[in-house]
Amino acid sequence: MKDVADSDEEGPNQASDSSLPALQILQSLNTGIAIVEPDSWKIISENGKFFQWFPNLDDQEDTLVSRIDKFEDVRARDRLDKGRPYKFEREVKDGARSTPVRLEMRPLTVGEETNILVECFDITKIKEAEYMLQSYASMSEKHTRALEREKERVERLLLNVMPKSVYEEMKDFGTTTPTRVESASVLMLDFVNFTEMSVSRDPSTLVAELNDIFSAFDRIVELFGCERIKTIGDAYIAVSGLPEATPDHASNVAKVALRMKRYIERRNIAHPEPWQCRIGINSGPMIGSIVGVQKYVYDIFGPGVNLAARMEFHSDPMQITLTEETRNLLRDDFIFTERGEYEIKGFGKKTLYFLDGETIGRR
């Protein structure tokens, strides 16, 4: 260490016997050590590592302020006056590379004299560990975001094939329970002469038009709280009252059917190639359940569904057909035209009606 003078009385050998081993230890440390005068920050003594990291570049002044870049002397003095250590970090040149160094300053009292002890530590390993942890945390966060995006994508896909309440049940319990209701309403729609259209029209154009129509139907179905069950080719099936019961199921489906018909009529005015649809509606007991193990599909079953398919079959182009039982549920709010009695396969004779519109005060 500097500022350590040999004693003339003891001689070199005697001095080395008492102080040289301690000095050699201090000089060999990989920790930088300096003793600093507290008022002026003058460096009283230092070892080789401290000088290596913070060399004296100004012969006129030898203080921490001149040695350490951007040394915050006011802040340091405030901390030390309160009896608290002052810690900070700096990047120093250590040969060809930069070394992160942490400096810790604290009062050092020997006898009646109090100076400041400055210790400097190479924190390269600590910084490397922090960088690795930060990189791992960043990578983990990135993977978490990717998993969240994938989860959202899967959720959107599943919500396209099943109602939200069924999806929530499957997510929470890993399975779903079939739901049976005494009264729900189902709508079935398909397009007239679709087979001939698929042969005569450009396939990509036909599919694009069908996609536009079904997308509009989806918005209408959602508007009235119904559920699209599925599409099969040119067929579109929606239900109200499943999986969650609602007393307005018949009214909801009737409003959806009328708006689907109105959408097709308006679309035909603006497009050169017209589309003609048939719609059947029926209300009755039904069962809703997930079907399949590897490929999930939510489907509905029961006589009420079969009768809705019969209503669609017996409907006319651009007409909505329903049974007398469903018409009785809608009697006060909608307008009908009686069609007469028809023999319905599997159900015998039934009086059928066209649904023409809503009464005054309609939405």
C-alpha positions as CSV (number, residue, x, y, z in Angstrom):
1,M,0.0,0.0,0.0
2,K,1.2,3.5,-0.7
3,D,2.2,6.0,2.0
4,V,3.7,3.3,4.1
5,A,7.3,4.4,5.0
6,D,10.1,2.2,6.2
7,S,11.4,2.8,9.8
8,D,15.1,3.9,10.0
9,E,15.5,2.5,13.5
10,E,14.2,-1.0,12.8
11,G,15.8,-1.4,9.4
12,P,14.3,-3.1,6.3
13,N,14.5,-6.6,7.7
14,Q,12.7,-5.8,11.0
15,A,10.0,-3.8,9.1
16,S,9.4,-6.7,6.8
17,D,9.1,-9.0,9.7
18,S,6.2,-7.0,11.1
19,S,4.4,-5.2,8.2
20,L,5.4,-6.8,5.0
21,P,3.2,-10.0,5.2
22,A,0.1,-7.9,5.8
23,L,1.0,-5.6,2.9
24,Q,1.6,-8.5,0.6
25,I,-1.7,-10.0,1.5
26,L,-3.5,-6.7,0.8
27,Q,-1.7,-6.2,-2.5
28,S,-2.6,-9.8,-3.6
29,L,-6.3,-9.4,-2.9
30,N,-8.7,-9.4,-5.9
31,T,-10.7,-7.0,-3.8
32,G,-9.9,-3.3,-4.2
33,I,-9.2,-1.5,-0.9
34,A,-8.7,2.2,-0.2
35,I,-8.6,4.4,2.9
36,V,-10.1,7.8,2.3
37,E,-10.1,11.0,4.2
38,P,-13.8,11.8,5.0
39,D,-13.8,15.6,4.5
40,S,-11.8,15.9,1.2
41,W,-12.3,12.4,-0.1
42,K,-8.5,12.3,-0.4
43,I,-7.1,8.8,-0.9
44,I,-4.8,8.1,2.0
45,S,-3.9,4.5,1.1
46,E,-4.9,1.9,-1.5
47,N,-3.9,-1.6,-2.7
48,G,-2.9,-2.6,-6.2
49,K,-6.3,-3.8,-7.3
50,F,-8.0,-0.5,-6.4
51,F,-5.3,1.4,-8.3
52,Q,-5.7,-1.0,-11.3
53,W,-9.5,-0.3,-11.4
54,F,-9.3,3.4,-10.5
55,P,-5.9,4.7,-11.5
56,N,-4.7,8.2,-10.6
57,L,-4.7,10.2,-13.9
58,D,-4.2,13.6,-12.3
59,D,-1.0,14.4,-10.5
60,Q,-2.5,17.5,-9.0
61,E,-5.4,15.8,-7.2
62,D,-5.9,12.3,-5.8
63,T,-9.4,12.0,-4.5
64,L,-12.4,9.7,-5.1
65,V,-13.9,12.5,-7.1
66,S,-11.0,12.5,-9.6
67,R,-10.6,8.8,-9.7
68,I,-14.2,7.6,-10.0
69,D,-16.4,8.8,-12.8
70,K,-19.5,10.5,-11.8
71,F,-18.9,10.0,-8.1
72,E,-21.9,11.4,-6.1
73,D,-20.0,12.9,-3.2
74,V,-23.1,14.7,-1.7
75,R,-25.2,11.6,-1.7
76,A,-22.3,9.5,-0.3
77,R,-21.6,12.0,2.5
78,D,-25.3,12.1,3.4
79,R,-25.4,8.4,3.8
80,L,-22.2,8.1,5.7
81,D,-23.1,10.9,8.1
82,K,-26.2,8.9,9.0
83,G,-23.9,5.9,9.8
84,R,-25.2,4.0,6.8
85,P,-22.9,2.4,4.2
86,Y,-23.0,3.8,0.7
87,K,-23.0,1.4,-2.2
88,F,-22.9,1.9,-6.0
89,E,-21.6,0.2,-9.1
90,R,-19.3,1.2,-12.0
91,E,-17.9,-0.3,-15.2
92,V,-14.1,-0.2,-15.2
93,K,-11.5,-1.2,-17.8
94,D,-9.7,-4.3,-16.7
95,G,-7.2,-5.0,-19.5
96,A,-9.1,-5.5,-22.8
97,R,-12.5,-6.0,-21.2
98,S,-14.9,-4.0,-19.0
99,T,-15.5,-5.3,-15.5
100,P,-18.6,-4.5,-13.4
101,V,-17.4,-3.4,-9.9
102,R,-19.5,-2.8,-6.8
103,L,-18.1,-0.2,-4.3
104,E,-19.0,-0.1,-0.7
105,M,-18.0,2.8,1.5
106,R,-18.3,2.8,5.3
107,P,-16.7,4.6,8.3
108,L,-13.6,3.0,9.7
109,T,-12.4,4.1,13.2
110,V,-9.0,3.3,14.4
111,G,-8.2,4.8,17.8
112,E,-9.4,8.4,17.7
113,E,-9.2,8.7,13.9
114,T,-12.1,8.0,11.6
115,N,-11.6,7.5,7.9
116,I,-13.6,6.0,5.1
117,L,-13.0,2.4,4.0
118,V,-13.7,1.8,0.4
119,E,-14.0,-1.8,-0.8
120,C,-14.4,-2.8,-4.5
121,F,-15.7,-6.2,-5.6
122,D,-15.7,-7.8,-9.1
123,I,-19.4,-8.6,-9.6
124,T,-19.0,-10.2,-13.1
125,K,-20.4,-13.5,-11.9
126,I,-23.3,-11.8,-10.2
127,K,-24.1,-9.8,-13.3
128,E,-23.8,-13.0,-15.4
129,A,-26.3,-14.7,-13.1
130,E,-28.6,-11.7,-13.2
131,Y,-28.4,-11.7,-17.0
132,M,-29.2,-15.4,-17.1
133,L,-32.1,-15.0,-14.8
134,Q,-33.4,-12.0,-16.7
135,S,-33.0,-14.0,-20.0
136,Y,-34.8,-16.9,-18.5
137,A,-37.5,-14.7,-17.1
138,S,-37.8,-13.0,-20.5
139,M,-37.9,-16.4,-22.3
140,S,-40.5,-17.7,-19.8
141,E,-42.6,-14.6,-20.2
142,K,-42.4,-15.0,-24.0
143,H,-43.4,-18.6,-23.7
144,T,-46.3,-17.7,-21.4
145,R,-47.6,-15.1,-23.9
146,A,-47.3,-17.7,-26.6
147,L,-49.3,-20.2,-24.5
148,E,-51.9,-17.6,-23.7
149,R,-52.3,-16.8,-27.4
150,E,-52.6,-20.5,-28.2
151,K,-55.1,-20.9,-25.4
152,E,-57.2,-18.0,-26.8
153,R,-57.0,-19.5,-30.3
154,V,-58.1,-22.9,-29.0
155,E,-60.9,-21.3,-27.0
156,R,-62.1,-19.4,-30.1
157,L,-62.1,-22.6,-32.1
158,L,-64.0,-24.5,-29.4
159,L,-66.5,-21.7,-29.0
160,N,-67.2,-22.1,-32.8
161,V,-68.4,-25.7,-32.2
162,M,-70.1,-25.5,-28.8
163,P,-72.0,-23.0,-26.7
164,K,-70.0,-21.0,-24.2
165,S,-71.7,-22.5,-21.1
166,V,-70.8,-26.0,-22.4
167,Y,-67.2,-25.0,-23.1
168,E,-67.0,-23.6,-19.5
169,E,-68.3,-26.8,-18.1
170,M,-65.8,-28.9,-20.1
171,K,-62.9,-26.5,-19.1
172,D,-63.8,-26.8,-15.4
173,F,-64.7,-30.5,-15.2
174,G,-63.1,-32.1,-18.2
175,T,-66.5,-33.4,-19.3
176,T,-70.1,-32.3,-20.0
177,T,-73.5,-33.5,-19.0
178,P,-76.2,-33.9,-21.6
179,T,-79.0,-31.3,-21.1
180,R,-82.6,-32.1,-21.6
181,V,-85.3,-29.4,-21.8
182,E,-89.0,-29.7,-22.1
183,S,-89.3,-26.9,-24.5
184,A,-86.8,-25.3,-26.9
185,S,-87.1,-24.0,-30.4
186,V,-84.9,-24.9,-33.4
187,L,-84.5,-23.4,-36.8
188,M,-83.4,-25.3,-39.9
189,L,-82.6,-23.5,-43.2
190,D,-81.3,-24.7,-46.5
191,F,-81.0,-23.2,-50.0
192,V,-83.1,-24.2,-53.0
193,N,-81.3,-25.9,-55.9
194,F,-77.9,-25.6,-54.2
195,T,-76.7,-28.8,-55.9
196,E,-77.3,-27.3,-59.3
197,M,-75.7,-24.0,-58.2
198,S,-72.5,-25.9,-57.0
199,V,-72.2,-27.4,-60.5
200,S,-73.0,-24.3,-62.6
201,R,-71.1,-21.7,-60.6
202,D,-67.4,-21.1,-60.0
203,P,-66.6,-23.1,-56.8
204,S,-64.5,-20.4,-55.1
205,T,-67.2,-17.7,-55.8
206,L,-70.0,-20.0,-54.6
207,V,-68.2,-20.8,-51.3
208,A,-67.3,-17.1,-50.8
209,E,-71.0,-16.1,-51.2
210,L,-72.1,-18.9,-48.8
211,N,-69.5,-17.8,-46.3
212,D,-70.8,-14.2,-46.5
213,I,-74.4,-15.4,-46.0
214,F,-73.6,-17.7,-43.1
215,S,-71.5,-15.0,-41.4
216,A,-74.5,-12.6,-41.6
217,F,-76.7,-15.4,-40.1
218,D,-74.2,-15.8,-37.3
219,R,-74.6,-12.1,-36.4
220,I,-78.3,-12.4,-36.5
221,V,-78.3,-15.5,-34.3
222,E,-76.1,-13.8,-31.8
223,L,-78.2,-10.7,-31.7
224,F,-81.2,-12.7,-30.4
225,G,-79.3,-14.9,-27.9
226,C,-79.6,-18.1,-30.0
227,E,-76.9,-20.6,-30.7
228,R,-75.7,-21.8,-34.1
229,I,-75.5,-25.5,-33.8
230,K,-73.8,-26.4,-37.1
231,T,-73.8,-26.0,-40.8
232,I,-74.0,-29.0,-43.1
233,G,-73.2,-28.0,-46.7
234,D,-75.9,-25.4,-47.4
235,A,-77.9,-26.2,-44.3
236,Y,-77.9,-23.9,-41.2
237,I,-79.2,-25.0,-37.8
238,A,-79.7,-22.7,-34.8
239,V,-81.5,-23.2,-31.5
240,S,-82.9,-21.2,-28.6
241,G,-83.5,-22.7,-25.1
242,L,-80.4,-25.0,-25.2
243,P,-78.1,-25.4,-23.4
244,E,-79.6,-22.6,-21.2
245,A,-83.4,-22.6,-20.9
246,T,-85.2,-19.4,-21.8
247,P,-89.0,-18.7,-21.8
248,D,-88.7,-16.6,-25.1
249,H,-87.1,-19.4,-27.1
250,A,-89.9,-19.5,-29.8
251,S,-90.0,-15.7,-30.1
252,N,-86.2,-15.6,-30.5
253,V,-86.1,-18.2,-33.2
254,A,-89.0,-16.6,-35.1
255,K,-87.2,-13.2,-35.1
256,V,-84.0,-14.8,-36.3
257,A,-85.9,-16.6,-39.1
258,L,-87.6,-13.4,-40.3
259,R,-84.4,-11.4,-40.4
260,M,-82.6,-14.2,-42.2
261,K,-85.3,-14.1,-44.9
262,R,-85.2,-10.4,-45.0
263,Y,-81.4,-10.4,-45.4
264,I,-81.6,-12.8,-48.4
265,E,-84.3,-10.7,-50.0
266,R,-82.2,-7.5,-49.7
267,R,-79.0,-9.3,-50.8
268,N,-80.7,-10.6,-53.9
269,I,-81.6,-7.1,-55.0
270,A,-77.9,-6.1,-54.9
271,H,-76.4,-9.3,-56.4
272,P,-76.8,-10.8,-59.9
273,E,-77.1,-14.4,-58.7
274,P,-80.2,-14.8,-56.4
275,W,-80.3,-17.2,-53.5
276,Q,-83.6,-18.9,-52.4
277,C,-83.9,-20.4,-48.9
278,R,-86.5,-22.6,-47.1
279,I,-86.8,-22.3,-43.4
280,G,-88.5,-24.6,-40.9
281,I,-89.2,-23.9,-37.2
282,N,-90.4,-26.2,-34.4
283,S,-90.6,-26.1,-30.6
284,G,-90.6,-29.1,-28.3
285,P,-88.5,-31.2,-25.9
286,M,-84.9,-31.6,-27.0
287,I,-81.5,-32.9,-25.7
288,G,-78.2,-31.1,-26.2
289,S,-74.8,-32.8,-25.7
290,I,-71.2,-33.0,-26.8
291,V,-70.7,-35.7,-29.3
292,G,-67.3,-37.2,-30.1
293,V,-64.0,-37.9,-28.3
294,Q,-61.2,-36.6,-30.5
295,K,-63.3,-34.1,-32.6
296,Y,-65.9,-32.4,-30.4
297,V,-69.3,-31.4,-31.8
298,Y,-72.2,-30.0,-29.9
299,D,-75.5,-31.4,-31.3
300,I,-79.2,-31.5,-30.5
301,F,-81.5,-34.5,-30.6
302,G,-85.1,-35.4,-30.1
303,P,-88.5,-35.4,-31.8
304,G,-88.6,-31.6,-31.7
305,V,-85.5,-31.5,-33.9
306,N,-86.8,-34.1,-36.3
307,L,-90.0,-32.2,-36.7
308,A,-88.1,-29.0,-37.4
309,A,-86.4,-30.8,-40.3
310,R,-89.8,-31.9,-41.6
311,M,-91.0,-28.2,-41.5
312,E,-88.0,-27.2,-43.5
313,F,-88.7,-30.0,-46.0
314,H,-92.4,-28.9,-46.4
315,S,-91.6,-25.2,-46.6
316,D,-91.7,-23.2,-49.9
317,P,-88.9,-21.1,-51.3
318,M,-88.4,-17.9,-49.3
319,Q,-91.0,-19.0,-46.7
320,I,-90.9,-19.9,-43.0
321,T,-93.0,-22.9,-42.1
322,L,-94.0,-24.0,-38.6
323,T,-96.5,-26.3,-36.8
324,E,-99.6,-25.2,-35.0
325,E,-98.0,-25.9,-31.6
326,T,-95.2,-23.4,-32.3
327,R,-97.6,-20.9,-33.8
328,N,-99.6,-21.0,-30.5
329,L,-96.5,-20.0,-28.6
330,L,-96.1,-17.0,-31.0
331,R,-99.8,-16.1,-31.5
332,D,-99.9,-12.6,-30.0
333,D,-96.7,-11.2,-31.5
334,F,-96.5,-12.5,-35.0
335,I,-98.5,-12.7,-38.3
336,F,-99.3,-16.1,-39.9
337,T,-100.9,-17.6,-42.9
338,E,-102.6,-21.0,-42.5
339,R,-101.5,-23.6,-45.1
340,G,-103.8,-26.5,-44.1
341,E,-103.2,-30.0,-42.9
342,Y,-100.2,-32.0,-44.1
343,E,-99.2,-35.6,-43.5
344,I,-95.8,-35.4,-41.7
345,K,-93.7,-38.5,-41.8
346,G,-93.4,-39.9,-38.3
347,F,-95.8,-37.4,-36.8
348,G,-99.1,-37.9,-38.6
349,K,-101.3,-35.1,-39.8
350,K,-100.5,-31.6,-38.6
351,T,-101.7,-28.1,-39.5
352,L,-98.9,-26.0,-40.9
353,Y,-98.5,-22.2,-41.0
354,F,-96.3,-19.7,-42.8
355,L,-94.6,-17.1,-40.5
356,D,-95.1,-13.8,-42.4
357,G,-93.9,-11.1,-39.9
358,E,-94.2,-9.5,-36.5
359,T,-97.2,-7.5,-35.3
360,I,-97.1,-3.7,-34.5
361,G,-94.3,-2.8,-32.0
362,R,-91.9,-5.3,-33.7
363,R,-88.2,-4.9,-33.2
